[in-house]
Amino acid sequence: VQLQASGGGWVQAGGSLRLSCTSSGLDFSFKNMGWYRQAPGKQRELVAFISSGDSIDYANFVKGRFTISRDNAMNTLYLEMNNLQPEDTAVYYCRLIHDKDYWGQGTQVTVSS
């Protein structure tokens, strides 16, 4: 059972990316899920969270720029990222919390000024 994150890449400041997270063995319906990121030399931090009941919360530093969503039919979690800034450069991870804690392998996002 794995989570696979994809969609990262290189973008100039002000650009956009959409990250996706899928699974080969987990059902995303009614699960607590989130996107996290870890920049070099820093701790992993929460970016956006969607609860089992579809309540959504964002870190202050992404409010108004990032949007988390989930497509249960496609079993996919998304993170739409707009107006990206150099400080958004990090490895982005998806997470699912169910019987245990599942993490994706991470996808690199690099934003140049």
Stockholm file with secondary structure:
# STOCKHOLM 1.0

chainA/1-113         VQLQASGGGWVQAGGSLRLSCTSSGLDFSFKNMGWYRQAPGKQRELVAFISSGDSIDYANFVKGRFTISRDNAMNTLYLEMNNLQPEDTAVYYCRLIHDKDYWGQGTQVTVSS
#=GR chainA/1-113 SS CCEEEECCEEEETTCCEEEEEEESSCCCTTCEEEEEEECTTSCCEEEEEECTTCCEEECGGGTTTEEEEEETTTTEEEEEECSCCGGGCEEEEEEEESSSEEEBCCEEEEEEC
#=GC SS_cons         CCEEEECCEEEETTCCEEEEEEESSCCCTTCEEEEEEECTTSCCEEEEEECTTCCEEECGGGTTTEEEEEETTTTEEEEEECSCCGGGCEEEEEEEESSSEEEBCCEEEEEEC
//
